[in-house]
Amino acid sequence: MLQFTVDPAREPDGASLRRLLEAHVVCERMASAKRASLHLLAVVGIVVWLGAAWPSLISAQLLDAALALWALLLFLAILATVEEWLWQRKVARYRAEQQRKSA
């Protein structure tokens, strides 16, 4: 759990706390984007698997579109994972900065 103490004498506008909370929100958005892309990746993966297991079940055009969508979702999942990691680092840095100021 995050706990904050803001000293108005040191920081009247609360800029460091605002930076921390904004970074935390962006980090959570990236985590949500990663989860959503991974779930969609699994659903599209089922379609690709069905097309590979039973070629007569799914048309070649639909299978090609599913493969392209799968590749795009994989790229988005990787991108969201990297972004989440970068924002987690920022949150950790801002949290340490906030703790130093409150100590």
C-alpha positions, 0 to 999 in steps of 0.5 A: 500500500502506498502512503504519502506525507506531503509537507506544504512547507517543502512542496506547496504545489505537490509536484512530486506526488503528482508525478508519482501518481501520474506514473502509477496510473500510466503503469497500470494502463500499460499493465491493462493493455498488456493483459488485454493484448495477451487475452486477444492473442490467445483467442486469435491463437485458437483460430490459427490453431484450428486453421492449422489442425483442420485446413478445410475448417477455415478459409485461407484468407481468414487464416492469413488475416488471423495470422496477421492479427496474431503478429500485430497483437504479439507486437502490441503485447511486447510493446506494452510489456516494455512500456510497463517495465519502464513506467514501473522503474519511474514509479519506483524512482518517484516513490524513493524520491517521495520517501526521501523528502518525507524523511 
